[in-house]
Amino acid sequence: MPPIASFHRHRVAAAALGLAVLGLAGCSSMDGLSQRLSTLGGVITPYRIDILQGNVVVREQVEALQPGMSRQQVQAILGTPLVASIFHADRWDYVFTYQRQGQPVQRRVVTVWFDGDRMARAQADGELPTEREFVAALQVRRPTGEAPPLQASDDQLKAAQPAGSTARAADAPAAPATPPAGASYPPLEAR
């Protein structure tokens, strides 16, 4: 092969390698650009769903645990453990994470140790919320205020009746329930 052809081949390979490096560098800088464009410069933020993973364990559940309980009793109170390793058969881990847009990720771990088939102790990696506190934390976005009444007053029922109707629906006699013509149903009890 002539030396000039070899020289050109090496130049072409070096140019291709240089373009590939520039292309990859451009991809990483385009990631930030696409993020800025998708949020219109940070003015609009996309909606991100709340992510709840693992076992929710509240303070009342851990307080209900007593040393000496069987594995079935612990599972009835806390549920199936998220992590039950064959290498640590005497330990169950209940892991819970909650991620909400604009808030730090909440992560809690409750570990239960067993001695054979009986519970030895339980430990949480921090203070657990009560059930009421946990539910209140979930309802952050819901509007607060007094709940509307779920029962209508007599005046509201009269106002809702169609014009010309004088009898209330509750006062009207119920029509007997008749099956459709030609319907045949099996007996309810075995004979």
LUMZA-588380 format. One record per residue: residue in three letters; residue number from 0; z negated, x negated, y of N, C-alpha, C in turn. Coordinates in Angstrom, 1 decimal, decimal comma. Each point is the difference from the previous one (the first is absolute). Example, Ala and Ser with C-alpha at 12.3 -4.5 7.8 and 13.67 -1.06 7.14 Angstrom:
2
ATOM  residuo  num      nz      nx      ny     caz     cax     cay      cz      cx      cy
ATOM      ala    0    -7,8   -13,2    -5,7     0,0     0,9     1,2     0,0    -0,9     1,2
ATOM      ser    1     0,7     0,4     1,1     0,0    -0,9     1,1    -0,8     0,8     1,1
//
This chain:
191
ATOM  residuo  num      nz      nx      ny     caz     cax     cay      cz      cx      cy
ATOM      met    0     0,0    -0,9    -1,2     0,0     0,9     1,2     0,0    -0,9     1,2
ATOM      pro    1     0,8     0,3     1,0     0,1    -0,8     1,2    -1,3     0,1     0,8
ATOM      pro    2    -0,4    -1,1     0,7    -1,3     0,0     0,7     0,0     1,0     1,1
ATOM      ile    3     1,1     0,4     0,6     0,1     0,9     1,1    -0,4     1,4    -0,5
ATOM      ala    4     0,5     0,4    -1,2    -0,3     1,3    -0,6    -1,5     0,1    -0,3
ATOM      ser    5    -0,6    -1,0    -0,5    -1,4     0,0    -0,3    -0,8     0,1     1,3
ATOM      phe    6     0,4    -0,7     1,0    -0,7     0,1     1,3     0,0     1,4     0,6
ATOM      his    7     1,2     0,7    -0,1     0,1     1,4     0,5    -0,8     0,9    -0,9
ATOM      arg    8    -0,1    -0,2    -1,3    -0,8     0,9    -0,9    -1,4    -0,1     0,4
ATOM      his    9    -0,5    -1,2     0,3    -1,4    -0,2     0,4    -0,3     0,7     1,3
ATOM      arg   10     0,9    -0,1     0,9    -0,2     0,6     1,4     0,0     1,5    -0,2
ATOM      val   11     0,9     0,6    -0,8     0,0     1,4    -0,2    -1,3     0,5    -0,7
ATOM      ala   12    -0,5    -0,8    -1,0    -1,3     0,4    -0,6    -1,1    -0,1     1,0
ATOM      ala   13    -0,1    -1,0     0,8    -1,0    -0,2     1,0     0,0     1,1     1,0
ATOM      ala   14     1,2     0,4     0,4     0,2     1,2     1,0    -0,5     1,3    -0,7
ATOM      ala   15     0,3     0,2    -1,2    -0,4     1,2    -0,7    -1,5     0,0    -0,1
ATOM      leu   16    -0,6    -1,1    -0,4    -1,5    -0,1    -0,1    -0,6     0,3     1,4
ATOM      gly   17     0,5    -0,6     1,1    -0,5     0,3     1,3     0,1     1,4     0,4
ATOM      leu   18     1,1     0,7    -0,3     0,2     1,4     0,3    -1,0     0,9    -0,8
ATOM      ala   19    -0,3    -0,4    -1,3    -0,9     0,7    -0,8    -1,4    -0,1     0,6
ATOM      val   20    -0,4    -1,2     0,5    -1,3    -0,2     0,6    -0,1     0,8     1,2
ATOM      leu   21     1,0     0,0     0,9     0,0     0,8     1,2    -0,1     1,5    -0,3
ATOM      gly   22     0,7     0,4    -1,0     0,0     1,4    -0,4    -1,4     0,5    -0,4
ATOM      leu   23    -0,7    -0,9    -0,8    -1,3     0,4    -0,5    -1,0     0,0     1,2
ATOM      ala   24     0,2    -1,0     0,9    -0,9     0,0     1,1     0,2     1,2     0,9
ATOM      gly   25     1,2     0,5     0,1     0,4     1,2     0,8    -0,7     1,2    -0,7
ATOM      cys   26     0,0     0,0    -1,3    -0,6     1,2    -0,7    -1,5     0,2     0,4
ATOM      ser   27    -0,7    -1,1     0,0    -1,4     0,1     0,3    -0,2     0,4     1,5
ATOM      ser   28     0,8    -0,4     0,9    -0,2     0,4     1,4     0,5     1,4     0,2
ATOM      met   29     0,9     0,5    -0,9     0,6     1,4     0,1    -1,1     1,0    -0,5
ATOM      asp   30    -0,9    -0,5    -0,8    -1,1     0,9    -0,4    -0,8     0,5     1,2
ATOM      gly   31    -0,4    -0,9     0,8    -0,7     0,4     1,2     0,8     0,9     1,0
ATOM      leu   32     1,3    -0,4     0,1     0,9     0,8     0,8     0,1     1,4    -0,5
ATOM      ser   33     0,2     0,2    -1,3     0,1     1,3    -0,6    -1,3     0,8     0,2
ATOM      gln   34    -1,1    -0,6    -0,1    -1,3     0,6     0,2    -0,1     0,5     1,5
ATOM      arg   35     0,4    -0,8     0,9    -0,1     0,4     1,4     1,0     1,1     0,3
ATOM      leu   36     1,2     0,0    -0,6     1,0     1,0     0,2    -0,5     1,4    -0,6
ATOM      ser   37    -0,6    -0,1    -1,2    -0,4     1,3    -0,6    -1,1     0,7     0,7
ATOM      thr   38    -0,8    -0,8     0,8    -1,1     0,6     0,7     0,3     0,1     1,5
ATOM      leu   39     1,3    -0,2     0,4     0,4     0,0     1,4    -0,9    -0,8     0,9
ATOM      gly   40    -0,2    -1,3    -0,4    -0,8    -0,9     0,7    -1,5     0,3    -0,1
ATOM      gly   41    -0,4     0,7    -1,0    -1,5     0,3    -0,2    -0,4     1,3     0,7
ATOM      val   42     1,0     0,7     0,6    -0,4     1,2     0,7    -0,2     1,1    -1,0
ATOM      ile   43     0,8     0,1    -1,1    -0,1     1,0    -1,0    -0,5    -0,7    -1,3
ATOM      thr   44    -1,0     0,5    -0,6    -0,4    -0,6    -1,3     0,3     1,0    -1,1
ATOM      pro   45     0,6    -0,5    -1,1     0,3     0,9    -1,1    -1,3     0,5    -0,7
ATOM      tyr   46     0,2     1,2    -0,6    -1,2     0,6    -0,7    -0,2    -0,7    -1,3
ATOM      arg   47    -1,2    -0,4    -0,3    -0,4    -0,6    -1,3    -1,0     0,9    -0,6
ATOM      ile   48     0,2     0,3    -1,3    -0,9     0,9    -0,7    -1,3    -0,7    -0,3
ATOM      asp   49    -1,1     0,8    -0,2    -1,3    -0,5    -0,4     0,1    -0,4    -1,5
ATOM      ile   50    -0,5    -1,1    -0,3     0,1    -0,5    -1,4    -1,4     0,0    -0,6
ATOM      leu   51    -0,3     0,8    -1,0    -1,3     0,1    -0,6     0,2    -0,5    -1,5
ATOM      gln   52    -0,7    -1,0    -0,4     0,2    -0,5    -1,3    -1,3    -0,3    -0,7
ATOM      gly   53    -0,1     0,3    -1,3    -1,2    -0,3    -0,7    -1,0     1,1    -0,1
ATOM      asn   54    -1,2    -0,3    -0,4    -1,0     1,0    -0,2    -0,9     0,1     1,2
ATOM      val   55    -0,1     1,2     0,5    -0,9     0,3     1,1    -1,4     0,1    -0,6
ATOM      val   56    -0,9    -0,9     0,4    -1,4     0,1    -0,5    -0,9     0,1     1,3
ATOM      val   57    -0,8     1,0     0,0    -0,9     0,2     1,1    -1,4    -0,3    -0,3
ATOM      arg   58    -0,8     0,0     1,0    -1,4    -0,4    -0,2    -0,8     0,9    -1,0
ATOM      glu   59     0,3     1,3     0,0    -0,7     0,9    -0,9     0,3    -0,3    -1,4
ATOM      gln   60     1,2    -0,4    -0,3     0,4    -0,3    -1,4    -0,8    -1,3    -0,5
ATOM      val   61     0,0    -1,0     0,8    -0,7    -1,2    -0,4    -1,5     0,2    -0,1
ATOM      glu   62    -0,6     0,9     0,8    -1,4     0,3    -0,1    -0,3     0,8    -1,3
ATOM      ala   63     1,0     0,7    -0,5    -0,2     0,8    -1,2     0,0    -0,9    -1,3
ATOM      leu   64     0,5    -1,2     0,1     0,0    -0,9    -1,1    -1,4    -0,5    -0,3
ATOM      gln   65    -0,4    -0,1    -1,3    -1,3    -0,5    -0,4     0,2    -1,0    -1,1
ATOM      pro   66    -0,7    -1,1     0,0     0,0    -1,0    -1,1    -0,2     0,7    -1,3
ATOM      gly   67     0,7    -0,4    -1,0    -0,2     0,6    -1,3     1,1     1,1    -0,3
ATOM      met   68     0,7     0,4     1,0     1,1     1,1    -0,3     1,1    -0,6    -0,9
ATOM      ser   69     0,6     0,9    -0,7     1,1    -0,5    -0,9     1,2    -0,1     0,8
ATOM      arg   70     1,0    -0,7    -0,5     1,3    -0,2     0,7     0,6     1,4     0,3
ATOM      gln   71    -0,1     1,0    -0,9     0,6     1,3     0,2    -0,7     0,7     1,2
ATOM      gln   72    -1,3    -0,2     0,1    -0,7     0,6     1,1     0,4    -0,6     1,3
ATOM      val   73     0,2    -1,3     0,0     0,4    -0,7     1,3     1,4     0,5     0,3
ATOM      gln   74     0,9     0,1    -1,0     1,4     0,4     0,3     0,0     1,5     0,5
ATOM      ala   75    -0,9     0,8    -0,5    -0,1     1,4     0,5    -0,4     0,0     1,4
ATOM      ile   76    -0,8    -0,9     0,5    -0,4     0,0     1,4     1,0    -0,7     0,9
ATOM      leu   77     0,5    -1,2    -0,4     0,9    -0,7     0,9     1,5     0,1    -0,3
ATOM      gly   78     0,3     0,5    -1,2     1,4     0,1    -0,4     0,4    -1,3    -0,8
ATOM      thr   79     1,3     0,0    -0,3     0,5    -1,1    -0,8     0,1    -1,3     0,9
ATOM      pro   80    -0,5    -1,1    -0,4     0,0    -1,2     0,8     1,4    -0,5     0,3
ATOM      leu   81     0,3    -0,5     1,2     1,3    -0,5     0,3     0,2    -1,3    -0,7
ATOM      val   82    -1,0    -0,8    -0,2     0,1    -1,3    -0,7    -1,0     0,0    -1,1
ATOM      ala   83     0,5    -0,1    -1,3    -0,9    -0,2    -1,1     0,7    -1,0    -0,9
ATOM      ser   84    -0,4    -1,3     0,2     0,6    -1,1    -0,6    -0,5    -0,2    -1,4
ATOM      ile   85     0,9    -0,4    -0,9    -0,4    -0,4    -1,4    -0,8    -1,3     0,0
ATOM      phe   86     0,2    -0,8     1,0    -0,7    -1,3     0,1    -1,5     0,2     0,6
ATOM      his   87    -0,2     1,2     0,6    -1,3     0,3     0,6    -0,4     1,4    -0,5
ATOM      ala   88    -0,2     0,2    -1,3    -0,2     1,3    -0,5    -1,3     0,6     0,5
ATOM      asp   89    -0,9    -0,8     0,5    -1,3     0,5     0,5     0,0     0,3     1,5
ATOM      arg   90     1,2     0,2     0,6     0,1     0,2     1,4     1,2     0,9     0,3
ATOM      trp   91    -0,3     1,0     0,9     1,0     0,9     0,5     0,1    -0,1     1,5
ATOM      asp   92     1,2    -0,1     0,5     0,1     0,0     1,5     0,8     1,2     0,5
ATOM      tyr   93    -0,6     0,6     1,0     0,5     1,2     0,7     0,5    -0,5     1,4
ATOM      val   94     1,3    -0,1     0,2     0,5    -0,6     1,2     0,7     1,2     0,8
ATOM      phe   95    -0,3     0,0     1,3     0,6     1,0     0,9     0,5    -0,6     1,2
ATOM      thr   96     1,3     0,3     0,4     0,5    -0,4     1,3     0,6     1,2     0,7
ATOM      tyr   97    -0,1    -0,1     1,3     0,5     1,1     0,8     0,6    -0,6     1,2
ATOM      gln   98     1,3     0,2     0,2     0,8    -0,6     1,1     0,6     1,1     0,9
ATOM      arg   99    -0,4     0,0     1,3     0,5     1,0     0,9     0,6    -0,7     1,2
ATOM      gln  100     1,1     0,5     0,5     0,6    -0,7     1,1    -0,9    -0,1     1,2
ATOM      gly  101     0,0    -1,2     0,6    -0,8    -0,3     1,2    -1,5    -0,3    -0,3
ATOM      gln  102    -0,4     0,0    -1,3    -1,4    -0,3    -0,3     0,0    -1,1    -1,0
ATOM      pro  103    -1,1    -0,8    -0,1    -0,1    -1,0    -1,0    -0,1     0,6    -1,4
ATOM      val  104     0,4    -0,7    -1,0     0,0     0,4    -1,4    -1,5     0,1    -0,4
ATOM      gln  105    -0,3     1,1    -0,6    -1,4     0,1    -0,6     0,1    -0,4    -1,5
ATOM      arg  106    -0,9    -0,8    -0,5     0,0    -0,4    -1,4    -1,4     0,0    -0,4
ATOM      arg  107    -0,2     0,7    -1,1    -1,4     0,0    -0,6     0,1    -0,3    -1,5
ATOM      val  108    -0,9    -0,7    -0,5    -0,1    -0,3    -1,5    -1,4     0,4    -0,5
ATOM      val  109     0,0     0,8    -1,1    -1,3     0,3    -0,6     0,2    -0,6    -1,4
ATOM      thr  110    -1,0    -0,8    -0,4     0,0    -0,7    -1,3    -1,1     0,5    -0,9
ATOM      val  111     0,3     0,4    -1,2    -1,1     0,5    -0,9     0,0    -1,0    -1,2
ATOM      trp  112    -1,2    -0,5    -0,3    -0,2    -0,9    -1,2    -0,7     0,7    -1,1
ATOM      phe  113     0,4    -0,3    -1,2    -0,5     0,6    -1,2    -0,7    -1,1    -0,9
ATOM      asp  114    -1,0     0,5    -0,7    -0,6    -0,9    -1,1     0,3     0,8    -1,3
ATOM      gly  115     1,0    -0,4    -0,7     0,5     0,8    -1,1     0,7     1,2     0,4
ATOM      asp  116    -0,6     1,2    -0,4     0,6     1,3     0,4    -0,8     0,6     1,1
ATOM      arg  117    -1,0    -0,6     0,5    -0,9     0,5     1,0     0,2    -0,7     1,4
ATOM      met  118    -0,1     0,8     1,0     0,1    -0,5     1,4    -1,2    -0,9     0,3
ATOM      ala  119     0,3    -1,2     0,5    -1,1    -0,8     0,5    -0,3     0,1     1,5
ATOM      arg  120     1,1    -0,1     0,8    -0,2     0,2     1,4     1,4     0,3     0,7
ATOM      ala  121    -0,1     0,4     1,2     1,2     0,3     0,8    -0,2    -0,6     1,4
ATOM      gln  122     1,1    -0,5     0,5    -0,1    -0,7     1,3     1,3     0,4     0,9
ATOM      ala  123    -0,2     0,3     1,2     1,1     0,2     1,0     0,1    -1,2     0,9
ATOM      asp  124     1,2    -0,2     0,5     0,2    -1,2     0,8    -0,3     0,3     1,5
ATOM      gly  125    -0,7     1,0     0,3    -0,3     0,4     1,3    -0,7     1,4     0,0
ATOM      glu  126    -0,2     0,5     1,1    -0,6     1,4     0,1     1,1     1,0    -0,3
ATOM      leu  127    -0,3     0,9    -0,9     1,0     1,0    -0,3    -0,3     1,2     0,9
ATOM      pro  128     1,1     0,7     0,4    -0,2     1,2     0,8    -0,5     1,2    -0,9
ATOM      thr  129    -0,6     0,9     0,6    -0,4     1,3    -0,7     1,3     0,8    -0,2
ATOM      glu  130     0,0     1,0    -0,8     1,2     0,8    -0,2     0,4     0,7     1,3
ATOM      arg  131    -1,0     0,4     0,8     0,3     0,7     1,3     0,6    -1,0     0,9
ATOM      glu  132    -0,5    -1,2     0,1     0,6    -1,1     0,9     1,4    -0,3    -0,4
ATOM      phe  133     0,3    -0,1    -1,3     1,3    -0,3    -0,5     1,0     1,0     0,4
ATOM      val  134    -0,4     1,3    -0,3     0,9     1,1     0,4     0,3     0,1     1,5
ATOM      ala  135    -1,1    -0,3     0,8     0,2     0,0     1,4     1,0    -1,1     0,5
ATOM      ala  136    -0,1    -1,1    -0,7     0,9    -1,1     0,3     1,4     0,3    -0,3
ATOM      leu  137     0,3     0,8    -1,0     1,3     0,4    -0,3     0,6     1,0     1,0
ATOM      gln  138    -0,8     0,8     0,6     0,5     1,0     0,9     0,0    -0,4     1,5
ATOM      val  139     0,3    -1,3     0,2     0,0    -0,5     1,4     1,0     0,6     0,8
ATOM      arg  140     1,2     0,3    -0,6     1,1     0,5     0,8     0,0     1,5     0,2
ATOM      arg  141    -0,8     0,7    -0,8     0,0     1,4     0,1    -0,7     0,5     1,3
ATOM      pro  142     0,5     1,1     0,6    -0,6     0,4     1,2    -1,4     0,6    -0,3
ATOM      thr  143    -0,9    -0,3     0,9    -1,3     0,5    -0,2    -0,2     1,3     0,8
ATOM      gly  144    -0,9     0,8    -0,3    -0,2     1,2     0,7    -0,6     1,0    -1,0
ATOM      glu  145    -0,3     1,2     0,5    -0,5     1,0    -0,8     1,0     0,6    -1,0
ATOM      ala  146    -0,3     0,2    -1,2     0,9     0,6    -0,9     0,2     1,5     0,3
ATOM      pro  147     1,3     0,5    -0,1     0,2     1,4     0,3    -0,7     0,9    -1,0
ATOM      pro  148    -0,3     1,2     0,4    -0,7     0,9    -1,0     1,0     0,4    -1,0
ATOM      leu  149    -0,5     0,1    -1,3     0,9     0,4    -1,1     0,0     1,4    -0,3
ATOM      gln  150    -0,7     0,8     0,8    -0,1     1,5    -0,3     0,3     0,7     1,3
ATOM      ala  151     0,9     1,0    -0,1     0,4     0,8     1,2    -1,1     1,1     0,3
ATOM      ser  152    -0,1     0,2     1,3    -0,9     1,1     0,4     0,7     1,3    -0,2
ATOM      asp  153    -0,7     1,1     0,1     0,6     1,4    -0,1     1,0     0,2     1,2
ATOM      asp  154    -0,3    -0,5     1,2     0,9     0,1     1,1     1,3    -0,8    -0,3
ATOM      gln  155    -0,1    -1,1    -0,6     1,2    -0,8    -0,3     0,8     0,6    -1,1
ATOM      leu  156    -0,6     0,7    -0,9     0,7     0,6    -1,1     0,8     1,3     0,6
ATOM      lys  157    -0,7     0,7     0,9     0,7     1,2     0,6     1,2    -0,5     0,8
ATOM      ala  158    -0,2    -1,1     0,7     1,1    -0,4     0,9     1,2    -0,6    -0,9
ATOM      ala  159    -0,3    -0,4    -1,2     1,1    -0,6    -0,8     0,7     1,1    -0,8
ATOM      gln  160    -0,5     1,2    -0,1     0,7     1,1    -0,7     1,3     0,4     0,7
ATOM      pro  161     1,0     0,4    -0,8     1,2     0,5     0,6    -0,2     1,3     0,8
ATOM      ala  162     0,8     0,3     1,0    -0,1     1,2     0,8     0,2     1,2    -0,9
ATOM      gly  163    -0,8     1,0     0,1     0,1     1,3    -0,8    -0,8    -0,1    -1,2
ATOM      ser  164    -0,6    -1,1    -0,4    -0,8    -0,1    -1,2    -1,4     0,3     0,4
ATOM      thr  165    -0,7     1,0    -0,6    -1,4     0,3     0,4    -0,9    -0,5    -1,1
ATOM      ala  166     0,4     0,0    -1,2    -1,0    -0,4    -1,1     0,1    -1,5    -0,2
ATOM      arg  167    -1,2    -0,6    -0,2    -0,1    -1,4    -0,3     0,4    -0,2    -1,4
ATOM      ala  168     0,5    -1,2    -0,3     0,5    -0,4    -1,3    -1,2     0,0    -1,0
ATOM      ala  169    -1,2    -0,3     0,4    -1,1     0,0    -0,9    -0,4     1,4    -0,4
ATOM      asp  170     0,2     1,0     0,9    -0,3     1,4    -0,2     1,0     0,7    -0,9
ATOM      ala  171     1,2    -0,5    -0,1     1,0     0,6    -0,8    -0,3    -0,1    -1,5
ATOM      pro  172     0,3     1,0    -0,8    -0,2    -0,1    -1,4     1,0    -1,0    -0,6
ATOM      ala  173    -0,5    -0,7    -1,0     0,9    -1,0    -0,6     0,9     0,7    -1,0
ATOM      ala  174     1,3    -0,4     0,0     1,0     0,6    -0,9    -0,3    -0,5    -1,4
ATOM      pro  175     0,1     0,8    -1,0    -0,2    -0,5    -1,4     1,1    -1,0    -0,3
ATOM      ala  176    -0,4    -1,1    -0,7     0,9    -1,0    -0,4     0,8     0,5    -1,3
ATOM      thr  177     1,3     0,1     0,1     0,8     0,4    -1,1     1,0    -1,1    -0,3
ATOM      pro  178     0,1    -0,3    -1,3     1,0    -1,0    -0,4     1,4     0,4     0,3
ATOM      pro  179     0,9    -0,9     0,2     1,4     0,4     0,2     0,6     0,8    -1,2
ATOM      ala  180     1,0     0,8     0,2     0,5     0,8    -1,0     0,6    -0,9    -1,1
ATOM      gly  181    -0,3     0,3    -1,3     0,6    -0,7    -1,1    -0,7    -1,3    -0,3
ATOM      ala  182    -1,1    -0,3     0,7    -0,7    -1,2    -0,2    -0,9     0,1    -1,2
ATOM      ser  183    -0,1    -1,0    -0,9    -0,8     0,0    -1,2    -0,8    -1,3     0,1
ATOM      tyr  184    -1,3     0,2    -0,1    -0,9    -1,2     0,0    -0,8     0,0    -1,3
ATOM      pro  185    -0,3    -1,3    -0,5    -0,8    -0,1    -1,2    -1,4     0,4     0,2
ATOM      pro  186    -0,7     0,3    -1,0    -1,4     0,4     0,2    -0,8    -1,2     0,5
ATOM      leu  187    -1,1     0,2     0,8    -0,8    -1,1     0,5    -1,0    -0,6    -1,1
ATOM      glu  188    -0,3     0,8    -1,0    -0,9    -0,4    -1,0     0,7     0,0    -1,3
ATOM      ala  189    -0,4    -0,9    -0,9     0,6     0,0    -1,3    -0,6     1,1    -0,8
ATOM      arg  190     0,8     0,6    -0,8    -0,5     1,2    -0,8    -0,2    -0,4    -1,4
//
